[in-house]
Amino acid sequence: MPEVSNILAGIPLQLPEELSTCLMQQANVRIERIVSRGHASAKSEWYDQAQDEWVILMRGAATLEFAGQTELTRLQAGDYLLIPAHCRHRVEWTDPDNDSIWLAVHF
């Protein structure tokens, strides 16, 4: 029988680092839950992933920066986007007072 889980459950009270949990992985697909609480990428740290990433912010608020763009991308709960492979990006800001819960699909 399929097992039911909850994406909002199991989040620690203390979160010194961003929490990434793999929910499912198969040959060319990985789905993960990411929880941020005031976490951001280091100013010199850029993600440059080999796979496309579709991400939705389930709860909270965040700001992303994309290399080559002058404007930041602000996200609120319910917003989603596709980040193409090798599109350099970083997390500029997440809400320090509330959990920002992401669902990321890498494919």
C-alpha positions as CSV (number, residue, x, y, z in Angstrom):
1,M,0.0,0.0,0.0
2,P,1.2,3.5,-0.7
3,E,2.5,5.4,2.3
4,V,1.0,8.9,3.1
5,S,3.5,11.6,4.2
6,N,3.1,15.3,4.9
7,I,5.4,17.9,3.3
8,L,4.8,20.2,6.3
9,A,5.7,17.6,9.0
10,G,9.0,16.9,10.6
11,I,10.5,20.3,10.5
12,P,12.9,20.9,13.5
13,L,12.3,23.8,15.9
14,Q,16.0,24.7,15.5
15,L,17.2,25.0,11.9
16,P,20.8,26.2,11.9
17,E,21.2,25.2,8.3
18,E,18.8,24.9,5.4
19,L,17.1,21.5,5.4
20,S,16.9,19.5,2.2
21,T,15.1,16.2,2.2
22,C,14.9,13.8,-0.8
23,L,11.2,12.7,-1.1
24,M,11.6,10.6,-4.2
25,Q,14.3,9.7,-6.6
26,Q,14.2,7.7,-9.8
27,A,16.4,7.4,-12.9
28,N,16.1,11.0,-14.2
29,V,13.9,12.7,-11.5
30,R,14.5,13.8,-8.0
31,I,11.9,15.5,-5.8
32,E,13.0,17.3,-2.6
33,R,11.6,19.4,0.1
34,I,13.7,22.3,1.1
35,V,13.1,24.3,4.3
36,S,14.7,27.7,4.7
37,R,14.4,30.0,7.7
38,G,16.4,33.1,7.0
39,H,18.9,31.1,5.0
40,A,20.5,32.5,1.9
41,S,23.3,31.6,-0.5
42,A,26.7,33.1,0.2
43,K,27.3,36.2,-1.9
44,S,29.8,34.4,-4.1
45,E,27.8,31.1,-4.2
46,W,25.9,30.3,-7.4
47,Y,23.9,27.2,-8.2
48,D,24.8,25.9,-11.7
49,Q,22.9,22.6,-12.0
50,A,23.2,20.0,-14.7
51,Q,19.4,19.3,-14.7
52,D,16.3,21.5,-15.1
53,E,14.6,22.4,-11.8
54,W,10.9,23.2,-11.4
55,V,10.3,24.7,-8.0
56,I,7.3,25.9,-6.1
57,L,7.3,27.9,-2.8
58,M,4.6,26.1,-0.8
59,R,4.9,28.5,2.2
60,G,6.9,31.6,3.2
61,A,8.7,34.2,1.1
62,A,12.0,34.3,-0.8
63,T,14.0,36.3,-3.2
64,L,16.2,34.7,-6.0
65,E,19.0,36.3,-8.0
66,F,19.8,35.1,-11.5
67,A,23.2,35.8,-13.1
68,G,23.0,38.5,-15.7
69,Q,19.7,40.0,-14.4
70,T,19.6,43.3,-12.5
71,E,16.2,42.7,-10.9
72,L,15.7,40.2,-8.1
73,T,12.9,37.6,-8.4
74,R,10.5,37.8,-5.4
75,L,8.5,34.7,-4.5
76,Q,5.6,34.3,-2.2
77,A,3.6,31.2,-1.3
78,G,2.2,29.5,-4.4
79,D,4.7,31.0,-6.8
80,Y,6.6,28.5,-9.0
81,L,9.1,28.7,-11.9
82,L,11.3,26.6,-14.1
83,I,15.0,27.1,-13.7
84,P,16.7,25.7,-16.9
85,A,19.9,23.6,-16.5
86,H,23.0,25.8,-16.1
87,C,21.0,28.9,-15.3
88,R,23.2,30.3,-12.6
89,H,21.1,31.4,-9.6
90,R,21.3,32.0,-5.9
91,V,18.9,32.5,-2.9
92,E,19.3,36.1,-2.0
93,W,16.8,36.1,1.0
94,T,14.3,34.0,2.8
95,D,12.0,35.1,5.6
96,P,13.9,34.8,8.9
97,D,10.7,34.6,11.0
98,N,8.8,31.9,9.1
99,D,9.6,28.7,7.3
100,S,9.9,28.9,3.6
101,I,9.0,25.5,2.3
102,W,10.0,24.6,-1.3
103,L,9.1,21.6,-3.4
104,A,11.9,21.2,-6.0
105,V,11.7,18.7,-8.9
106,H,15.0,18.1,-10.7
107,F,14.7,16.4,-14.1
